[in-house]
Amino acid sequence: MKQQLETIRQQALAALDAAETPAALEELRVKLLGKKGELTAVLKQMGKLSPEERPIMGQVANAVRADIEAKLEERKTVINAAVLEAKLAAEAIDVTIPGEAVTMGHEHPMNQVLQAIKDLFVGMGYTIVDGPEVELSDYNFTKLNTEEGHPARDRSDTFYFTDDDSVLLRTQTSSMQIRVMENAKPPICILAPGRVYRKDEADATHSPMFHQIEGLVVAENITMGNLKSALVTVMKQIYGQDAVMRFRPHHFPFTEPSCEMDMQCHKCHGTGEVDGAVCSTCHGEGWIELLGAGMVHPKVLSGCGIDPEKYSGFAFGMGLERMAMGRLKITDLRLIFDNDVRFLNQF
């Protein structure tokens, strides 16, 4: 038995010296010291020895086990160090190699135009305000003098949340006019940009979700001339001093008198045709509607606790997407929402 133990020791130490990987080392540990290992198999024969031989063979067996375990730890340290060194060499970074160019992002074209518009109005003394997109019908319609039965309140045009049509996705940021006038005294001069929602079919100039910029000025002696002057000043700054615009009479429940402002189509330059075909941007009209505006209706003022005999005001609402289309010469509104990097990188 002593000879067997010595043979196991010599073969084990040689095998452990030859092991090069953690997996090979673990395989040898199980083979030599496991429950079914070679050393364990020899020790099971101890019962056949005489009482005098057992202590002697026990000491020899313990010495063999200790030598094998010591060699295991030694090889484990060496192999782990070699593995770590190889990993570090494989993952080494050569700081002298030129790095890959990182593409920097930039503002979305819509945000570029929005910021330009905000800057213009802030420079004219306007304050930027924000409000809820999930709105009450009272603020979106009723307090803006849009009574029950008005086509704008129809379910075919508006996204309602409740069966009684009392809660909806706002169709205009005009609701901010009411929220501000109920909580502030004239003079009032605000700009309210934000998302609005209408059941429009998506085409070159429409989207069921779009952005509107609402403006409101209330003070003493405000006239239609103030409204036209403010809008023309801003539009000339946005589209250039050569931009051609017009005002048309219109009707809105919350303004009286009311008007709409158009800009000559930047694609067909007012002709309504491009290469002999109907212009897809203005649908052959030659003009693109920019915004609706007018003098704040006396009923709206009095409903918010403002004396219409003393104060007057004007309001306007413009679509940001159409403003961006005109400023950046975009021919299809849907391109703004497609998130095509090839398109966005042009701006």
Secondary structure, DSSP 4 states (H G I P E B T S, - for coil): -HHHHHHHHHHHHHHHHH--SHHHHHHHHHHHHSTTSHHHHHHGGGGGS-TTHHHHHHHHHHHHHHHHHHHHHHHHHHHHHHHHHHHHHHT---TTSPPPPPPP----HHHHHHHHHHHHHHHTT-EE----SEEEHHHHTGGGT--TT-GGGSTTT--BSSTTS-EEE-S-TTHHHHHHHHH-PSSEEEEEEEEEE--PPPSSS--SEEEEEEEEEEETT--HHHHHHHHHHHHHHHH-TT--EEEEEEEETTEEEEEEEEEE-TTTTTSSEETTEE-TTTTTSSEEEEEEEEEEPHHHHHHTT--TTT-EEEEEEEEHHHHHHHHHT-S-THHHHS--HHHHTT-
